[in-house]
Amino acid sequence: MDVDSAIILFLAIWAILDALLVHSLDVFLTILLIGTLIALELGEFFMRKESKDALKSVAYLLLMIFAVIVIKKVAEVLQS
């Protein structure tokens, strides 16, 4: 099994466990971001450039979603 396949397998298992254990979409996406960043950091030097670029795109997308979640929570706290 090459590194790209191992990272995809890790992320798939991470996402499935995350979906089974978490009931909130905000928490699900945050934990998915954490798993993606872990996989990117650990496998960055061993992955092909195309795979690394695709994983970075996913991480950037999840990071933007995380920023929206944080802004929404801050606005919610400020309105209370």
N, C-alpha and C positions, 0 to 999 in steps of 0.2 A: 504494500500500500504506500503510495507516494504521499508527500506532505500535504498537497492540495486536497486529496481525498480525506485524509485524516482531519484536516481542519473543517471541511464540509460536514463530516460525520460528527465532530465535536459540536458544531453550531446547530446541527439538526437535533441532536440529543438535548442540548442546552435549551433550545426553543420549545421542544416537546415537554420537558420537565417544567419549564417556566410556565407554559400554558396550563399544565395540569395543576400546578401548585398556587398560581396567582389568579385572583378573581378581578383585579382592577387592570384596565388597559394601560393606565399611566405607569403602574409598577411593572407590568409586563414589558413595555417598551424600554423602560429604564434598565431592567435586568438584561434584556436582549442587547442593549447598547454595551453594557458591561462585558457580556460574553464576547461580543464582536471585537471590542477593544483588546480583550485578553488574547483572543485568537490571532489578531493582527500583530500584537506585540511579540507573541511567542513564535509565530511562524513567518515573520516578515523576511528574515534572511534566507529562508529555505523555500519560499514560494516562487513560482514563476511570476514575471512582471504583470502579465494579464490578470492572473488570479489576485495578485496583491492590489492592483488598481480597482478591480471589481469589489473587493472587500473594503477598500478605502471609501469607495462610493457609497456602499451600504452604511459604513460608519458615519460618513458625513450626513447622510439622510437621517439616520437615527439621532445624530447630534442636533440637527435642526429641530426635529420633533421634540427632543428633550428640552431645548431652549423654549419652545412654545409651551410645554408643560410647566416649566419653571415660571415663565411670565404669567401664565394663567393662575398658578398657585399664589404668586406674590400679589396679583390683583385681587384675588379672593381674600387674602389676609388683610390687605389694606382697606377693603370695603367693609370688613367686619367691625 
